[in-house]
């Protein structure tokens, strides 16, 4: 199984490791929006990093070869999200990658799947849980577009904020 089409993108072509966001980008945003956005991004960064933990946990439970192929593609996609969000968070906050690594390691020590283990009983249940997570992420990101992203950057008379289209 080759790389699925949705995974054929290069993160470096989207945002470089040391990209910085100019403070002027946030001038149109209401007070506190940029700071709240920074907290939101931090949460999203570390949430995406949790995919590796779930993947490793599932591999130790025994899965079929076909399901392993699907999980490999899923993890590749999730880790690209993680790396992309890390770069955005760094560009916005200036937090060093090494500091993010320390934070991720601290979180790793606290991870616990016990509350959802009953939902991870077989491959079908796991697929449903992953699909539910993707749906939740889609709704959350859509809300974030309206609440945060629409305030940033230059406005043009032809560009309506997200959520108002």
C-alpha positions in Angstrom: 0.0 0.0 0.0 1.6 3.3 -1.1 1.1 6.6 0.5 -2.5 7.7 0.3 -3.1 10.9 -1.8 -4.1 12.9 1.2 -0.7 12.2 2.8 1.3 13.4 -0.3 2.2 16.9 0.9 5.5 18.3 2.1 5.3 20.2 5.3 8.4 22.3 4.5 6.6 23.7 1.4 3.7 24.9 3.7 5.6 26.3 6.7 9.3 26.4 7.4 10.8 25.3 10.7 11.8 28.9 11.7 8.9 30.8 10.2 7.8 33.7 12.3 4.5 35.5 12.2 4.8 39.3 12.0 3.0 41.0 15.0 1.1 43.2 12.5 -0.8 40.1 11.4 -2.7 40.3 14.7 -3.6 44.0 14.6 -7.1 43.5 13.4 -7.9 40.9 16.2 -9.9 41.9 19.2 -8.0 42.1 22.6 -7.1 38.6 24.0 -7.8 36.8 20.7 -4.1 36.2 19.9 -3.3 35.0 23.5 -6.3 32.7 23.5 -5.4 31.4 20.1 -1.9 30.7 21.4 -3.4 28.5 24.2 -5.6 26.8 21.7 -2.7 26.0 19.4 -0.7 24.6 22.3 -3.6 22.3 23.2 -4.0 21.1 19.6 -0.2 20.5 19.3 -0.1 18.1 22.2 -3.4 16.5 21.4 -2.1 15.5 17.9 1.1 14.1 19.5 -1.1 11.7 21.5 -1.7 9.8 18.2 1.7 8.1 18.6 0.8 6.9 22.0 -2.5 5.4 20.8 -0.8 3.8 17.8 1.8 2.2 20.0 -0.8 1.0 22.5 -2.9 -0.6 19.7 0.2 -2.4 18.2 0.8 -4.1 21.5 -2.8 -5.4 21.5 -2.5 -7.4 18.3 -4.1 -6.3 15.1 -4.6 -7.7 11.6 -2.1 -6.8 8.8 -4.8 -4.8 6.9 -5.7 -2.8 10.0 -2.0 -2.2 10.6 -1.8 -0.7 7.0 -4.7 1.6 7.8 -3.2 2.6 11.2 0.2 3.3 9.5 -1.5 5.8 7.1 -3.6 7.3 9.9 -0.5 7.8 12.0 1.5 9.4 9.1 -1.4 11.9 8.7 -1.7 12.6 12.4 2.1 13.2 12.8 2.0 15.6 9.9 -0.8 17.5 11.7 1.4 17.4 14.8 4.5 18.7 13.0 2.5 21.4 11.2 0.8 22.6 14.4 4.2 22.6 16.2 5.5 24.9 13.5 2.5 27.2 13.7 2.8 27.3 17.5 6.5 28.1 17.3 5.8 30.8 14.7 3.2 32.4 16.8 4.6 32.0 20.3 8.3 31.7 19.8 8.3 28.7 22.1 11.4 26.6 21.2 10.9 23.1 19.8 13.0 21.7 22.7 10.5 23.2 25.1 7.6 21.6 23.2 9.5 18.2 23.4 9.8 18.6 27.1 6.1 19.4 27.5 5.1 16.4 25.2 7.3 14.1 27.3 5.7 15.4 30.5 2.3 14.7 29.0 3.3 11.3 27.9 3.9 10.2 31.5 0.3 11.1 32.3 -1.4 9.5 29.3 -4.1 7.0 30.3 -6.4 5.1 28.0 -8.3 3.4 30.8 -11.4 5.7 30.5 -11.9 4.6 26.8 -10.5 1.0 26.9 -14.0 -0.3 26.7 -14.3 1.4 23.3 -11.1 -0.2 22.0 -12.2 -3.8 22.0 -11.9 -4.7 18.3 -10.9 -3.2 15.0 -14.4 -2.1 14.1 -14.8 -0.3 17.4 -11.4 1.4 17.0 -12.4 2.6 13.5 -15.6 4.1 14.9 -13.6 5.8 17.7 -11.1 7.2 15.2 -13.9 8.4 12.9 -15.7 10.1 15.8 -12.4 11.8 16.7 -12.0 13.1 13.2 -15.6 14.4 13.2 -15.0 16.1 16.5 -11.8 17.7 15.2 -13.6 18.9 12.0 -16.3 20.6 14.1 -13.8 22.0 16.5 -11.5 23.4 13.7 -14.6 24.9 12.0 -15.5 26.7 15.2 -11.9 27.8 15.6 -12.0 29.2 12.1 -14.9 31.5 13.0 -13.6 32.3 16.5 -9.9 32.9 15.8 -8.6 32.6 12.3 -11.1 35.0 10.8 -9.5 37.9 12.8 -6.0 37.5 11.5 -4.3 38.9 8.4 -5.4 41.6 6.0 -9.0 42.1 5.1 -10.1 42.7 1.6 -13.5 43.8 0.5 -13.9 40.3 -1.2 -13.0 38.3 1.9 -15.6 37.6 4.5 -14.5 36.1 7.8 -15.0 32.3 8.2 -18.4 31.4 9.6 -19.9 34.4 7.7 -19.7 32.9 4.2 
